[in-house]
Amino acid sequence: MKRRTWLLSAAGTAGALIVGWGALPPRSRTGSGRLWPPAEGQVALNGWIKIRSDGSVLLAMPRSEMGQGVHTALPMLVAEELDVPLSRIHIEQAGADRIYGNVAMLVAGLPFHPFELEERPVKVRAGEWVVSKLARELGINATGGSSSVADAWMVLRTAAATARASLVGAASLQWRLPVDELRVTDGVVSHASGPSAHYGELARFAAATPPGTVSLKARKDWTVIGRNEPRKDIPAKVDGTAQFGLDVRLPGMLYAAIRLCPMLGGAPGAINVDAALAMPGVERLVRLPAYAGSTAGFAVVGKSWWQVQQAALTVPVNWQQRPAGALDSRQIGRELEETLQHEEGFVFYEKGFVAQTEAGASRKVEALYRAPYLAHAALEPMNCTAQVKDGKVFLWVPTQVPQMGAAVAARVANVAAEDVSVTVTLLGGGFGRRLEVDYIAQAVRVAMDCAGRPVQLIWSREEDMTHDFYRPMHVARLTAALDAQGSPASLRIKSVGDAISPRWLERGIPALAGPVDMPDKTTAEGLFDLPYGFAHQHMSHVATRKNVPVGFWRSVGHSHNAFFSESFIDELAFEMQQDPLALRRQLLKDTPRYLAVLDLAANQAGWGSKLPAGQARGIALHESFGSIVGQVAEVSLLDGQPRVHRVICAIDCGTVVNPGIVAQQMESSVVFALTAALYGKVDIHEGVVQQRNFPDYPMLRLAQSPLVQTHIVSSARSPGGVGEPGVPPLAPAVANALFALTGQRLRSLPLIL
């Protein structure tokens, strides 16, 4: 979104919000009447801002907190424009109105809107992309795509600035003093002649005061944005008062444990229900169909989760394989490589004349890369507490998509959408897994059999690992042609792997899924939009459907595509007998923003300086979610296995709201990505996922974690993403360091020597 224009007006304490757009996609954010009503002692100035009687501020929070710091970053935007201390900004969960929809994620992440890259128009064939009026008008309240701050940047600042203008205007009218003579300090409006009042004393009059001219603060006047403010969610996480999904406790609550068919896509046949009901604490058994893309199974309900979990594990079941036959990841890998040989796919981007350049090349460099299925492995397993009573559904759930969760709950319970209430708890990790709503549908179905009592459905770690929506398996072939002078002349990339977006839409928003698959930008991104200055380029992707449940994984297609492209750039440098940094600098000479990030990472790492014996450096650069990240990894071998000692990160993420959160997210990304790079792999044999728990799917331990140093490029651009862009460059940086250390080029993940 390049620009937005806002018109906000107040109508008494109801706080009506009128919003117009001067941007693509053209849609309205006009409130539908389900806005944010004020409670006793509160005044709503618009759909985002309420003022309490003590002068403190309530912010409608439409984004989920899963450790990324959004419950601190968004209040900082409001504190800045309202001139209120951050400690005086409190949050309440936003409702389901369209004004809270995440438009940045809608445009950047989903396949039904045409897109363009800066100065790089992407080839879109007529009829291959659908722009749906429903899609344009739908506000999807989702936390993902590293879009929370980017989406809120103008929205919240303008909402807060408008509220401030009304408050100051109210003081001006009451005191009969010019607005431009009033000042605001820490939420107190005052005049040099003596009158003074805090926001709480002005709010009711302000609700009926037009804001007049609204202007945002100049960058030079910022006192909050750009500072290392402490995270607002940390104290509760330290003292134990923070409420995650598993912390929900309600009167009369029951517990449910699930057991899904071990074979993906399979189903239970005969179940010995009597055996389950005879076990201690068990009250009932509920069959679960394949809700929202999940595999079918059953739930055991009773007084404690441990009791019902033991019953679920021991009850005799006749499991049935899926009718189309067992899935096998090795066979799928072979099929993807066969597809790579014979199908052209959708051409996302092309420039120049690649075929002619290849035909006249002095040499060609070519490589095949592979990436496996990956699980999310969030620390907090899937869970949802549901109550179905008197024709209404109540949910307490850690989710990234409360609106979609409410929709699936309404479908399962056969109630109207407005009869579903969703309370979003803190998320013990999301990474894209909680963009799914299967566990919500299951909890509602179980609650329907519990006579109005709330029930907390909890997945075991084994169910979580073996019934995930996995990052798809992918393969890619990259080919570079060198001219007579040995310089890189063309780059051809073709990748193959399952489409994610159509499957996700089928599960969550069936009306938008469409009758056929469309080119899947989310799995191909990071290959067709490379910044390197090859004169001739051809980038294509073949979207497949292998029937393994797949979903969005932290940084999505970028997570594997950066490994493909950045490893290949190093291969090309080796074949050209050039330093990897020097070749990148040559190919980026016309893209100064990328070059600045690359140079910052290299300089801070001391690229070219001597390392201790047995260590080597690798470098990688990648843009995703509006931010550019360069990383240098310093690697050695310990007992023949890779050991990463230090990762130097440089990031240009536009305007930085909180530098501390940026550094935290870079550290988080490195640990997350290094776990996947060294260990991550999901194998499927006879339809059964072989990795069942952390002994089979290990995480990076504290003692194995590298030192992570983050350096931020100063920028006046609008904010880009932070939660995901640090993931993609890590695997290629480590792989490139391993090649420098051992001479062995690893073209498959995980990186096993």
Disulfide bonds with the S-S distance in Angstrom:
none
